[in-house]
Amino acid sequence: MASSFDKFQKRRLLSSYFSVVLSVFLVLFLLGILGFFIINSHKLADNFREKIAMTVFFKNDANDSILKAFGKDLKSAKFTKSFVYVSKEEAAKQHTDIIGEDFMTFLGTNPLQNSYDINLKADYVEKDSIAKIESILHKNAMVSDIVYDKQLVNLVNDNIKKVSMWILIISGFLTFIAVLLINSSLRLSIYSHRFIIKTMQMVGATKAFIRKPFVMRSIKLGMLGAGLAIIALIGVLIYLQTNFPDLGILDDKLLVAIVLLLVFGMGVLITWISTYFATQRFLNLRTDDLY
């Protein structure tokens, strides 16, 4: 009978440990995924901003030396992400490919202008910044017009701000839920040892002495759960990088390492704090309240 009871206790103990590790793993895995999503959503937003092109058209009087000098100025400008020179002949060819017929055959001349398609850095794709850039570019007397989608710029910036705000709110909410879930699992684990805790206290053991093995065990379980979450996250990152290389998930290895370290740190911190307060609660209970 004793052997059967011991086996039952051992199975219950292992089941308790497993539930804690599983809770820590699932919660930290989801938080890690959320962390990577936040990082890459900012990157995706910047990439989208940088795809909005500003086209600078030149007067027909602008010769090759003026156009080349303008290109050199763009290359050294702090707001330029990339730029492409489009001659009037290339522009005519692009229009012909789109329309399906050569419009120059009935016009007789090429009415298009030489131009530069400029992609600005994400930080400069703002209403005020673009207005300043326009004024700088218009100082060139050979510039005839500057065209870009103003409504799209405003729409993108407004939506990015809204999405960022909601991501922060959801992140805070999920983090709160995560702490509650891990805390509940650990409290249930400590609850099964409440009589042992009270017995040790009755024979004169100090609170710190009683608390220490429970805290150390929970930290080890937290480290195990966090380690499993990190392995799973690395697997997901490798899968995404292999199948969707354009996302550039692993381009910034420092940020990836920081997120993984934060996941590990949260596994240790949450389990330590939760166990500390859970054991403290049972240490402060009267013997009658244990039932």
Solvent accessible surface area in square Angstrom, and as a share of the most:
residue,aa,sasa,rsa
1,M,203,0.91
2,A,74,0.58
3,S,69,0.45
4,S,70,0.45
5,F,119,0.50
6,D,87,0.45
7,K,120,0.51
8,F,100,0.42
9,Q,64,0.29
10,K,134,0.57
11,R,148,0.54
12,R,114,0.42
13,L,63,0.31
14,L,102,0.51
15,S,67,0.43
16,S,22,0.14
17,Y,52,0.20
18,F,131,0.55
19,S,50,0.32
20,V,0,0.00
21,V,15,0.09
22,L,76,0.38
23,S,23,0.15
24,V,0,0.00
25,F,48,0.20
26,L,85,0.42
27,V,10,0.06
28,L,0,0.00
29,F,44,0.19
30,L,115,0.57
31,L,22,0.11
32,G,1,0.01
33,I,63,0.32
34,L,27,0.13
35,G,19,0.18
36,F,13,0.05
37,F,108,0.45
38,I,57,0.29
39,I,39,0.20
40,N,15,0.08
41,S,25,0.16
42,H,121,0.54
43,K,52,0.22
44,L,85,0.42
45,A,17,0.13
46,D,30,0.16
47,N,60,0.31
48,F,106,0.44
49,R,27,0.10
50,E,31,0.14
51,K,153,0.65
52,I,18,0.09
53,A,45,0.35
54,M,3,0.01
55,T,26,0.15
56,V,0,0.00
57,F,56,0.23
58,F,1,0.00
59,K,85,0.36
60,N,113,0.58
61,D,112,0.58
62,A,8,0.06
63,N,83,0.42
64,D,99,0.51
65,S,73,0.47
66,I,52,0.26
67,L,7,0.03
68,K,140,0.59
69,A,50,0.39
70,F,9,0.04
71,G,9,0.09
72,K,148,0.63
73,D,90,0.47
74,L,3,0.01
75,K,162,0.69
76,S,97,0.62
77,A,25,0.19
78,K,148,0.63
79,F,18,0.07
80,T,15,0.09
81,K,113,0.48
82,S,54,0.35
83,F,62,0.26
84,V,92,0.53
85,Y,79,0.30
86,V,13,0.08
87,S,19,0.12
88,K,49,0.21
89,E,111,0.50
90,E,88,0.39
91,A,12,0.10
92,A,6,0.05
93,K,135,0.57
94,Q,94,0.42
95,H,79,0.35
96,T,35,0.20
97,D,100,0.52
98,I,146,0.74
99,I,98,0.50
100,G,65,0.63
101,E,105,0.47
102,D,60,0.31
103,F,21,0.09
104,M,67,0.30
105,T,108,0.63
106,F,143,0.59
107,L,96,0.48
108,G,62,0.60
109,T,97,0.56
110,N,30,0.15
111,P,82,0.52
112,L,41,0.20
113,Q,55,0.24
114,N,23,0.12
115,S,6,0.04
116,Y,11,0.04
117,D,45,0.23
118,I,0,0.00
119,N,31,0.16
120,L,5,0.03
121,K,81,0.34
122,A,7,0.05
123,D,118,0.61
124,Y,56,0.21
125,V,2,0.01
126,E,56,0.25
127,K,143,0.61
128,D,103,0.54
129,S,28,0.18
130,I,4,0.02
131,A,54,0.42
132,K,138,0.58
133,I,5,0.03
134,E,32,0.14
135,S,62,0.40
136,I,91,0.46
137,L,10,0.05
138,H,91,0.41
139,K,165,0.70
140,N,44,0.23
141,A,74,0.58
142,M,44,0.20
143,V,10,0.06
144,S,43,0.28
145,D,68,0.35
146,I,15,0.07
147,V,74,0.42
148,Y,36,0.14
149,D,76,0.39
150,K,119,0.50
151,Q,150,0.67
152,L,62,0.31
153,V,3,0.02
154,N,60,0.31
155,L,105,0.52
156,V,10,0.06
157,N,8,0.04
158,D,74,0.39
159,N,66,0.34
160,I,34,0.17
161,K,126,0.53
162,K,122,0.52
163,V,81,0.47
164,S,52,0.34
165,M,101,0.45
166,W,145,0.51
167,I,20,0.10
168,L,126,0.63
169,I,89,0.45
170,I,83,0.42
171,S,15,0.10
172,G,43,0.41
173,F,126,0.52
174,L,74,0.37
175,T,49,0.28
176,F,124,0.51
177,I,59,0.30
178,A,4,0.03
179,V,56,0.32
180,L,80,0.40
181,L,96,0.48
182,I,0,0.00
183,N,35,0.18
184,S,56,0.36
185,S,18,0.11
186,L,1,0.01
187,R,92,0.33
188,L,128,0.64
189,S,3,0.02
190,I,0,0.00
191,Y,102,0.39
192,S,42,0.27
193,H,25,0.11
194,R,37,0.14
195,F,80,0.34
196,I,92,0.47
197,I,0,0.00
198,K,18,0.07
199,T,79,0.46
200,M,50,0.22
201,Q,48,0.22
202,M,139,0.62
203,V,120,0.69
204,G,62,0.59
205,A,25,0.19
206,T,90,0.52
207,K,79,0.34
208,A,66,0.51
209,F,132,0.55
210,I,0,0.00
211,R,31,0.11
212,K,135,0.57
213,P,72,0.45
214,F,15,0.06
215,V,11,0.07
216,M,88,0.39
217,R,43,0.16
218,S,0,0.00
219,I,29,0.15
220,K,131,0.55
221,L,19,0.10
222,G,0,0.00
223,M,83,0.37
224,L,96,0.48
225,G,0,0.00
226,A,0,0.00
227,G,23,0.22
228,L,76,0.38
229,A,0,0.00
230,I,31,0.16
231,I,118,0.60
232,A,30,0.23
233,L,0,0.00
234,I,70,0.36
235,G,39,0.38
236,V,47,0.27
237,L,7,0.03
238,I,95,0.48
239,Y,131,0.50
240,L,50,0.25
241,Q,52,0.23
242,T,100,0.58
243,N,75,0.38
244,F,103,0.43
245,P,80,0.50
246,D,142,0.74
247,L,62,0.31
248,G,6,0.06
249,I,15,0.07
250,L,43,0.21
251,D,103,0.53
252,D,60,0.31
253,K,146,0.62
254,L,128,0.64
255,L,68,0.34
256,V,18,0.10
257,A,43,0.33
258,I,74,0.37
259,V,14,0.08
260,L,24,0.12
261,L,127,0.63
262,L,109,0.54
263,V,6,0.03
264,F,70,0.29
265,G,34,0.33
266,M,54,0.24
267,G,0,0.00
268,V,40,0.23
269,L,98,0.49
270,I,13,0.06
271,T,0,0.00
272,W,111,0.39
273,I,68,0.35
274,S,6,0.04
275,T,0,0.00
276,Y,78,0.30
277,F,128,0.53
278,A,2,0.02
279,T,0,0.00
280,Q,43,0.19
281,R,109,0.40
282,F,6,0.03
283,L,3,0.02
284,N,93,0.48
285,L,42,0.21
286,R,171,0.62
287,T,60,0.35
288,D,113,0.59
289,D,69,0.36
290,L,6,0.03
291,Y,191,0.73
